[in-house]
Amino acid sequence: MKLRSRIHLYSSALFAVLLVAMNLSVYALFSKLTITSQMERVEAEALKISAGMLKSAGTVPTADLLRAYVPLNGMLRMVTAEGADKLLVTAPGEQQLSEREAVYAEKKRIESIDYKGNSYALVSIPVIWTDGAVVNIQVTESVQDTADQLKVLQIVLLAVTGIAMIPVIASGRLLGSIIVRPIAHMTHTMRAIQRSGTFIKIKPEGKSQDELAEMGATFNDMIALLETNFEKQEQFVSNASHELKTPLTVIESYASLLKRRGLDRPDLFVESIDAIHSEAVRMKEMTEQLLLLARNKEQWNLTMESVDLTQLASESSKAFQKAYGRDIQVRLASSEGKPAGADMEAAANASNLEVSSEGGQPGIYGYADANKLRQLLFILLDNARKYSSAAITLEIGASSDYSEIRVIDRGIGIPQAALSKVFDRFYRVDEARSRHDVGGAGLGLALAKEIAAAIGASLALASEEDVGTTATIRLKRTEAG
């Protein structure tokens, strides 16, 4: 059974059960209240009759008393302790009640009876009569009108239930259609995706915020993620096949050369080994960068926290100096971005910076993932190393809302026309490549941009040819900021 039919069936059945239960409750309550009201009325009337008869007993003949007090639509009788009628008077049209057997009761009795297809209320009140005997004064009164009204109410409620089931069934079908429509739309969209091989999103209907709208939004998010993954996969395959071809060709060529002449030419052997090793290292670095670029930010397992940028910059500069033997100067800057010189404590005071707990050194904090920020810093330092020979400056500064790390080199710089393209994958400035054999595949800055976006930082480059380049990482100082 389809979901729409199940919703239609279940909702209609549920509404029908609720409607019948409600009508039955209404009937039962109304019937109970009506019958109780009638019984109380007959009881009050019987008490009034018995009191009046006792008051007039002895002065007015008993038969006359019974005729005077007999109900208009019932019977009045006196029953002895032996269960025999002492006197009995019936109203016109209720003579059939005289045929009913008399029953004596020692205590007051109130009951509803059915006799020959009619409904009656019977009240029996024991009294001491003038001769000293205990007799029952029994008042029997027809409540057939009330019974007829209850039957009419039954018919009305049954009719109302039947009529109400029509919109209930229609609304159940409508409800099923409303609920299933987004699901059917989603199924249609998925089939369209299968047929066309393109990623299609569901268009939201209105501004609803219900679970169905949330399901549609989640579907769109999933499609967006799949599309991103697919694009990254295609890009990775394209990039890898294009960029890995050159180092593999070089390695193959030198390996063939070694195979042919390596044993006879020691100088050729050394040259080939160096070339193969260099290309293998470059290919490894390129592969790692390509794999990282192909991974979604959600898969980077980021740990966002408050990071001491002063300490991170100091540790990174030491590690970089050991690896490449390049001089790196670390300094603090004022909030306006101007160098504070060697007096780091004064720079910290000028910028209202926090003070690190380690050795009383001034600390500037930023909200980021420490490992990814260190990786981003290494990429920028490596770029500065490749395109400059002078000392590299690592400058840390802060304002009230942001902290900044600036990597400054005094190298060949980047032409203004190329600044907007340097973050593109595999883009390399021709002038730089012709003047410096720096290697690399042009993936560093593209990867740096991805890392910066993942940790919520902004990355900007400012450069002037033959003067140098400044790369600025801007971070929020706190999570809320």
Number of C-alpha atoms within 10 A of each C-alpha: 5 8 13 19 14 14 19 22 16 14 19 21 16 14 18 18 12 12 19 18 12 14 18 15 12 14 17 13 11 14 19 12 12 16 17 13 12 19 21 15 12 23 23 12 17 25 16 12 22 21 13 13 21 15 11 13 14 12 8 11 11 17 14 12 19 22 16 13 19 22 22 13 16 23 26 27 23 26 23 20 17 10 15 14 18 14 14 18 23 22 16 12 10 15 13 13 20 15 7 10 10 17 15 22 17 13 11 14 15 17 12 17 13 12 10 8 7 13 18 25 23 22 24 27 21 21 19 11 15 10 7 8 11 15 24 30 27 27 27 26 28 23 21 16 11 16 17 13 13 18 14 12 16 16 12 13 19 15 12 14 16 15 11 14 18 12 12 20 18 13 16 24 19 15 16 20 18 13 14 17 14 18 16 12 14 19 12 13 16 19 12 14 15 11 9 10 10 11 16 16 18 16 10 13 9 7 7 10 9 8 9 16 16 13 14 20 17 12 15 19 13 13 18 15 13 13 15 15 15 14 13 18 16 13 15 19 14 11 17 16 11 10 17 17 13 13 18 15 12 16 20 13 14 21 18 13 14 20 11 11 13 19 11 10 12 12 10 16 19 13 15 21 16 13 17 20 13 15 20 16 13 17 21 13 14 21 17 12 16 21 13 17 21 19 15 14 15 8 8 12 8 15 12 16 14 17 19 19 23 24 17 18 21 15 12 19 23 16 13 17 12 11 9 10 10 16 17 22 15 18 21 29 24 22 22 11 16 12 17 20 12 12 11 18 16 16 22 23 13 14 20 15 21 14 17 15 9 9 7 9 14 21 23 28 27 26 24 26 19 20 13 19 24 15 15 22 24 20 17 21 22 14 19 26 22 17 22 19 14 14 16 21 20 24 22 26 29 26 17 12 11 19 23 25 24 26 24 23 26 22 22 22 22 22 15 12 8 13 16 10 14 19 21 15 17 17 16 17 15 9 12 16 12 9 10 12 10 13 11 15 17 17 21 23 20 18 21 22 17 18 23 19 13 19 20 16 22 16 21 13 16 14 20 16 13 13 13 18 24 20 21 21 21 20 24 23 21 16 12 6 10
